[in-house]
Structures are given as structure tokens and as C-alpha cells.
């Protein structure tokens, strides 16, 4: 027994020592001269630390934070959970159709390569017979499940208004994003705005965009939630008859109501009025006696729309780094914990995440969570926290297979399609990447035969090129 233990210790020590030169090489990378670096590599089976460097320091994780959100959602709801959007008549007023949102981020989504309008066709077909006989039909969209603070207070102005910072609400449609099309053929003038898809008639733009010859999209759309005034800045490629950038839909609940009315109109069903729950929600905030935002009563159920299972949504979040889905997940967690729609769903989600992982004996003292997707610059956590979470999901979670399957494979798909490609670990790493300005992180699993590691590499404030940083990280991982 002692001989076996000695061999094990010697084998483990070999890995620690043999990896040190690669660690030193990474630390001495010129691009990282001024960077903050944290590294944690642990053996999944034994919990043994293989490599550690600043493993207990809180660093900005960027989209690696999605691991926390997806793991928490999977633990709470299970892989088969589906969002349900319910279409019912108001028992108080049977001439009113209620569209009751559950926070489903997939209505009209483009993530799964399907016709984004097909759900509206299904709805109108299911509703046609019942609604045809109703005169003075009204649509009331109940989009207040998460309240109307659809974005984190810690998101920056440069992000708000862009598609990757779209708000998350009880009703979402088309990923809460639109495309803004330009004609940039005249190199001596500002880009000419053509249209939006889908059409948003009330939307106006102050256009400060310029043209470039690099072919890169550096265009940004600035604007606050529920505001129809947008400012365009930056530059986009010249010489294009049609070029587009993406922004967030200001009021997705209202848009969904308008789209449904248009679809019903094709069936001969006339809608006289479209409202959302927002005004009643605001009224409830300002009164002492709240009715949880409800001035309606659920009556006859006409149709229930179900989303894809949660396992599909988690794959979209982790493989494609979908911010919008992640923001819905953290709020869905929060609303499950506190059903009062006047409580902040994001804050409730954050509280639960901290509580849950603490209960699993994973220290959250290094975790500073301000959203579900990792966009907030104030987000932080330590490499060791991520490693411990990864090890828990692999060894203790009853949904270990589903969580592992939700991660992209290095060298093959998603945000890791080119990472580690052509190396000895090509196809043997499942991980989440994270990158914002000056930040590059990776966290996941390296499984090669009997070699099973959970690893986290976090680099903040690097000054060189991102490609040089990624190459340095690849070299380090290849040494493990």
C-alpha cells in the first residue's frame, strides 16, 4: 500500500514539475507583462492540485461566468424543463386575449435555424376559431414576470442598445434583436440607412457612423431600454450595397402583440387594441396595495406554447456564448425563488446562486456576480471557484452528462472551433471561453484517457494581441 502511495505521489509530483517550465513561459509572455493572471488545474478524480497560480484571486471572467448560470439552472430545473407561454381569455373580460409570458427567450429565435415566424402562424391557427366571433378583440401581453429592469445595473453605456446586451423580459421575441441595414456604396458620405428587420416604425436614429476600408464591423447602436431613440457611432465597411448591424428591440412585449395582431388579421380576426402589462406594473409600484401586477384573471386556455428543453438552451449558451439566453436563465432562477414580480429577478437569481453553491461546500467568497452572461465589468471570481464548480458538476451532479455535453469541443465547434486545433488535445477538451476588452479566459475539462483535469486560466489586462495570448494559453495547456 505504501509503495502504491509513493508511486502516486511521485507521478503527481512529476506533473507539477514538468508543467512548471510551461507556466513560466506563459508568465513571461511579453503580451502579459502587465496582466493579472490566475490559473488552477485539478485532477478530477482525486481533487489533487496539478498547477496553481493566484488560484484564489478574484479576476474578471467575461463569458466564463456562463458556467455558473448554466450549472445553476441545470441543478434547479433539470435538463427537461421547458418554458410555457400561455394564450388565454381574460375571465374578467372575455373580449381580451392574454399572452402570459414565462420568460421564454426562444420565441422567434434564430439560434436553431428555424423560421422565426412559424410560432406566430401556429398561434393564429390555434386561436382563429375561438377569436373569430369576438368583436372589439383586445390583446394584453403579460410581459411583467421579471419586471422591466431588463439589463444589469453594471452594464456599460457602450453595450446598451446593441444586440449582445438585449434586455431580458417576461416576453421576448426574435432574440430581442433587429437588423439595421445600410447602403455604404458612396464612400464620400455617411452610411445611408435603408430599413430595419423586423420593421420598428417608431425607431429613430441619429447617425454618426463613418466608413472604413478594413472591412470590419465597428458599428455600435446606443440607447436605453424602452427608448425608441438610438445613436449610431463607430465605423462600418465602405462599398456595400447592403450591410447590417444588430441592435436590441426596445419593447419586445409590445412588438409581439403587434405581430400576433397582424397574423390574426390574415385570418380575418380584427384586433382593436394592443397593450402590455407595463403601465399596470408601474401603477402597482406606486400603490400600497399591489395585486402582483394582475388586473386580469386567467380564463379559458386556448393554446400553450412550449420551448425546447433546457438542455438545448444550455448548449446554445455555452457553445455559442448566447448572452440573451443566459440573462433569461438567471432571472428565471430568481423568479423561481421569489414569485413577487416586484422583486428584482436578477438580484434574486444572484442570491440563490451564491446560496446554492455555498450549500454544496463550494466557497463563493471570491464570486462577485452582477449578471448571468458575464458582460458586466464588475463580475469576478477566482480560478479555484470555477475549478471546484466544474469538479462538482462532473463528480456529484446528477446532470453531469448534460452539463458536459453543453460545452463546446476544442478544435471543433462554437467559440472553441479554432482553439487547440491540430494539437494533441484537439477534441479532448470541453470548455467555455470568455473574452472582453483586455480579458481572455478559459475554463473546462481536459479528458485524455486516464488523464482527467478541471482547469481554469484567467488573464486580465493584457497589453499584446489577443491571438498572442491565446497561443500562449494553448502552449500551456498542451504541456499538461
DOKOL-139182 format. One record per residue (C-alpha): residue in one letter; x, y, z. Coordinates in steps of 0.001 Angstrom, whole numbers, plus 524288, in hexadecimal, padded with zeros to 5 digits. Layout:
% residues N
AXYZ/...
This chain:
% residues 480
X800008000080000/X80B0D8095B80388/X811DC806157F6B8/X8056E8095A7EF0F/X803FF816277F692/X812348199D7F3C5/X8107C816FF7E549/X8042C81F7C7E526/X80B0C82ACD7EBE0/X816BF8299B7E2EA/X80DD9829557D6EF/X80653835567DB9B/X812E583C857DED0/X817E1839A47D13E/X80C36840977CB69/X80E0684C507D44C/X81C7584D7C7D111/X81B6E84A6A7C2AA/X81142854F87C0C5/X818E085FAB7C7AC/X82154863987BBF4/X814FF8656C7B3E0/X80F0F86D827BEC2/X81B288760A7BF6A/X81AEF8776F7B0B7/X80CDA87BFF7B148/X80FA08859B7BC3D/X81B2C88B1B7B4BC/X8133C88D567A85D/X815A789BAC7A478/X8071E89D877A225/X804BC89A847B08B/X80F058A35A7B66A/X804F78ABCA7BD5A/X7FA1C8A1B07BE43/X7F3AE89B787CA09/X7F40488CB27C87E/X7ED3F881D27CFDD/X7EE68873437CD23/X7E89D867337D36B/X7E9BE859407CE7E/X7E46784E087D6A2/X7E38B83F617D4E2/X7D50D83C727D3E7/X7D60D82F1A7DA3D/X7DE94832957E5DE/X7DCA9841357E78D/X7EB728425C7E775/X7F0B484F937E331/X7F8E884DDB7D6FA/X7FC5085C127D458/X7F874868247DBDF/X7FC09876537DA6A/X7F414881247E0D0/X7E934877237E13B/X7E22F87E4F7EC3F/X7E21F88BDA7E5F4/X7D5668918C7E0DC/X7D6FD894D67D27F/X7CDD8899297C7AD/X7C8B088CD47C100/X7C0E3892A87B59B/X7B867887F27AF95/X7BE5B87D387B7E7/X7B44C882047C1C6/X7AA2187B0B7B967/X7AEFF86E597BF8C/X7A971872F67CC7E/X79C5E876AF7C68B/X79A9E86A4D7BE8C/X79EFA861437C982/X795BA867FA7D308/X78A398675F7C998/X78CCA8590F7C6B5/X78D7C855C07D52A/X780D685D0D7D806/X7783F8593C7CC7B/X77E3984D107C651/X7810E84AFB7B7CB/X772DD848907B3DC/X76D55855717B8D3/X765CF85D347AEA2/X760D386B337AEE1/X7522B86C817AC89/X74B918784D7A65A/X73CEE877987A897/X7324187D887A029/X7257E87F067A7B5/X7193B8872D7A823/X717DB890C87B355/X70D4888B9C7BC6B/X70A2B899B37C031/X708AA89DD67B205/X70731892EA7A81C/X709CB89C5379CEA/X717F289D407A183/X722398936179D73/X72D1B891EF7A782/X73AC688E237A324/X740F2889CF7AFF6/X74FBA8896C7AF32/X75867880207B6E1/X76570886307B34C/X7677F87D947A75B/X773098831879F8D/X7708A87A61793BC/X764388803778D9E/X768278830F77F8E/X776598800878295/X7803E87E6B777B5/X788EC875CE78033/X783468691577B26/X782B486C9176CA2/X773DC86C3E76BC8/X769E087577765E7/X768D28800177070/X75AA2882C776CD2/X755DB874B676D7F/X75174875C077BAD/X7488D881397782B/X7427D8793776D43/X7400A86E2B776DD/X73A1287779780B8/X730E487DFC77700/X72C71870C1771F8/X7299A86C0777FCA/X7224F878A27832A/X71AEF87B1377692/X70E668739D77968/X70C5E878FA7871F/X70FF98871A78443/X708AB8888077767/X6FBCC88AEA77E73/X7013189505787FC/X6FE768A31D7849A/X707408ADE978990/X712128A3FF78C84/X71D4D8A910794CF/X72AC18A3227971E/X731008A4D07A46B/X73F188A01E7A516/X742FE89C097B2D0/X7519589E837B1DC/X7541A8A2847BFFE/X75962895C17C5BE/X7672489B387C75D/X762AC8A9307C909/X768218B3077BF6A/X7763D8B45A7C3C6/X77A978ABEF7B878/X7890B8AEE17B987/X793018AEAB7C470/X795D38BB7D7CB4D/X7A4388B87F7C92C/X7A3A88B8077BA57/X7AA858C3397B382/X7A4FE8CD4A7AA2B/X7AD5B8C83979F04/X7A5E58BB5679FB0/X797E68BFEF7A1D7/X7901B8C04079550/X798228B5BD78E9F/X793078A80578C04/X79C958A17A79551/X7972F8A9CA7A07B/X788BB8A7E779D7D/X77F6C8A8C07A8F4/X7794989C9B7AEEC/X76AB589D357B1CB/X75EF4894977B456/X75C68895077A5B5/X7676B8950279BD7/X766E3893B378D17/X770FF8920A78249/X77BC38914F78C99/X7776989F3E78FDA/X77FC18A40478496/X77E168AA2377728/X786E58ACA676B8C/X789758BA6B766D6/X78D108BAC77585F/X795AF8C4D875189/X79A118C882743F7/X7A8978CC09744B0/X7ABB98CCF57362D/X7AE4F8DBA873687/X7BB778DCAA73D69/X7BA508EB6773EA1/X7ADFD8EB37746CC/X7A9368E55D75374/X7A3068D7E475268/X795158D91E74D85/X78AE68D26575604/X7820C8C96C74E3B/X779198C255757C1/X778078B9B0763A8/X774608AB5B763CF/X76ACF8A957769E1/X764CF8B6A27676B/X763FF8BF6877367/X75CE38CB8576EB5/X75EF78D40377AC5/X76DB48D1F677B10/X775FC8DDF177798/X784AE8DF01775BA/X78E918E9EE77730/X7991A8E56976DE0/X7A7668E8457710A/X7AC848DC3276A2D/X7B87B8DD237616E/X7BDE18D40F75712/X7CA438CBF775751/X7D2528C47974D56/X7D61D8B9677568D/X7C9938B1D975470/X7C7458B10976313/X7BAA78B39376A2D/X7BD8B8BDDF77484/X7AFC38C34F774E7/X7A8728C535781A7/X79A4F8C87E784C8/X798488D00D79167/X78B588D11B79885/X784288CE8C7A538/X779F78C3E07A720/X76C378C79F7A27C/X771988D3B779BAA/X76F318D4A678D17/X77A278DE7778B3E/X787298D89878720/X794A68DE437845A/X79DDE8D7E977A8B/X7AC8A8D92077C5B/X7B8ED8D2AC7778A/X7BBC88CE26769B0/X7B7718C3967604A/X7BCD68BE9275339/X7BBA58C74974747/X7B7788C2BD739CF/X7ABFA8BA2673DAA/X79E708BAFC737B8/X7994F8B480743F7/X7A0068B3757511A/X799948B15A75E42/X79C458B28376CC0/X793A68AD98777CE/X78CCB8B4C7782CA/X783338B16178D9A/X774778B28C78C1E/X76FEF8BD6A79569/X762FD8B7367998C/X7623C8A8C7795BB/X755468A67379CB1/X74E848B0F6794B4/X754ED8AC1978839/X7501089E5178ABE/X742418A37378CA3/X742FA8AB0277FDF/X7486689F507787F/X73DD18965177DC4/X7334D8A03777A05/X738B98A0D976C33/X738B58920B76B2F/X72ACA8912877048/X726C789B9176697/X72AF08926075BA4/X720F9888C0760F9/X7165889319760FD/X717238958F76FB5/X717438A423772B2/X71E668A97D77E99/X71A108B6D478394/X7242C8B91C78E41/X7318C8B41F7927C/X7370A8B66F7A020/X741C78B10E7A8B6/X741FB8AFC67B781/X74C208BA7B7B907/X742FE8C5B67BCB3/X73BD08BD4E7C690/X748E38B8DF7CC15/X74D238C6F87CDE4/X7401A8CA027D437/X742298BE987DD86/X74F808C3CF7E179/X749458D08F7E596/X73E038CAEA7ED96/X73DDE8C5247FB32/X734FE8B9C37F77E/X73B3E8B2017EC71/X734998A7537E4D1/X7417A8A1E27DFD6/X73F5F8A9117D31E/X732AD8A2047D006/X726688A95D7CC2D/X721E389D637C4A5/X71D8A88FA07C7D5/X72198883A07C02B/X715DD87D8F7B980/X714638741A7AE2B/X7216986EBA7A99B/X722B986F1579AF0/X730C286B2F7985A/X73D618681279F9D/X74A4786A03798AD/X755CF8626779DFC/X7641F8656979BB6/X76E8D85B9079880/X773C7854517A47A/X77D5585B4E7AD5A/X7885D852677A8D3/X787678589479B37/X787A1866427A0E5/X793A8863347A91E/X79AE585E9179D06/X7979486B5079633/X79C788732A7A1DE/X7A95486BF47A36C/X7AC948685279569/X7A8A98752B78EFF/X7AA2A87DB179B33/X79C41882D679A32/X79AFD88E4B7A39D/X78C6388FB87A1D3/X7892F881D17A5C3/X79249882BE7B17E/X78B7A88F047B654/X77E56888407B58B/X7839287C867BCFB/X788D0884567C886/X77BCF88B927C994/X7740187F017C866/X77BDF879C57D3DA/X778FF886237DB75/X76A6E886117D8C3/X769A7877CF7DCB9/X76F3487BD47E9DE/X76665887967EB8F/X759A98880B7E3F3/X75708896667E729/X758AB89D577DA2C/X75C2A8A9DC7E16B/X768798A3777E691/X7746E8A4AC7DDD7/X77575897B77D685/X783E48999F7D3A7/X7872F89C8F7E1D1/X77F41890DF7E64B/X7868C8884E7DCB1/X793B088D207E163/X78FF388AA97EF91/X78BA987CDA7EC97/X797FB879A37E4E7/X7A09987DD97F03C/X79835876797F9FD/X79773869FD7F205/X7A5F0868687EF6C/X7A93686BB57FD7B/X7A01B860B68018D/X7A7CE857A47F8A9/X7B40D85B1680078/X7B9AD863817F5AF/X7BEA0870697FAEB/X7B87587C217F42C/X7C0758866E7FB49/X7C7C6889607EEA1/X7BB2B88A297E699/X7B5E9897817E2B8/X7AA3B895127D9F4/X7A2DF8A02D7D34E/X79C69899697C7C4/X79AB188C187C19E/X7A33088D847B595/X7AFCF893D57BA40/X7AE428A0D77B335/X7AF118A9377BF82/X7BD238ADE67C1A8/X7BB058ACC27D069/X7B92E89E017CF9F/X7C4208964A7D5F4/X7C784888DD7DB3D/X7D3B3881037DDFA/X7D9578761D7D583/X7D7CC86CDC7E10A/X7C94B86FEB7E20A/X7C73786C2C7D3DE/X7CF5585FC57D563/X7C79585BBB7E169/X7BAB785E3B7DA63/X7BF598564B7CEAB/X7C38B84B1C7D76C/X7B67984B3E7DE7A/X7AEF284ABC7D1B2/X7B76A83F6F7CCF7/X7B7D18375D7D963/X7AB9283A797E12A/X7A108840197D876/X79695836C17D3AE/X796EA83E9D7C71C/X7A58983CFA7C4D7/X7A3E38379C7B70B/X79AD58428F7B2E5/X7A3CF84D0D7B840/X7AFC5847317B1A7/X7A857845F27A4D3/X7A48B854637A562/X7B2B5858B57A3F3/X7B93D85AEB796C2/X7C406851A579282/X7D14C857D67903C/X7D511857CA781ED/X7C7658546377D72/X7BBFB85D5B7809C/X7B6CC86A13785DE/X7BFF7873DA78C08/X7CA8F8694B78D09/X7CA3B8656177EB7/X7D8528699677C76/X7DD718682B78A59/X7E79385D3878C12/X7E4F0858E777E15/X7EF9B85012778EE/X7F57A84DC87866D/X7F5D68410378DFC/X7E9EB84588795AC/X7E1C5848C9789B8/X7D44C8432D78CC7/X7D81F83F7379AAB/X7D45884C2A7A150/X7C6B8850F97A497/X7C71585ECF7A9A1/X7C13086C677A9F3/X7C8BF8780C7A510/X7C738886017A99E/X7CC23892637A32C/X7C96C8A0D67A47B/X7D2D08AC537A39E/X7DFD08A8247A99D/X7DA2889B557AEB2/X7DC7188D7D7A9E3/X7D806881BD7B1CA/X7D5808733D7B01E/X7CF6F869837B98A/X7CB6A85B8C7B763/X7CFAD84D767B6A0/X7DB7E846BF7B0B2/X7D8C0838377AF63/X7E2BB82FAB7A8A9/X7E20C821697ACBB/X7E4EA820A67BB3D/X7E8E982EDF7BB6D/X7DD288368E7C048/X7DEFB844AF7C424/X7D65C850307C766/X7DD7A85C9F7C398/X7DBA886B477C3FC/X7E4AF875587BDE8/X7E157883AC7C004/X7E8F188F0D7BA45/X7E50489D337BCA8/X7EAA18A9CB7B70C/X7F3E48A4147AD13/X7FA778ADF37A43D/X7FE208A5AC79876/X7F5AF89FDA78DE6/X7EAE48966B79174/X7F04A88C69787EA/X7FD6788CA778EF4/X7F6AC88AA479BFB/X7EE9287F50796DC/X7FAA787913790F5/X8019987A2079E09/X7F607873C97A4E8/X7F5B2868E279AE9/X804108662379D35/X801E38656A7ABCF/X7F65885C277AA99/X7FDD8853857A133/X8082D851B97ABBA/X7FE9184BE77B57D/
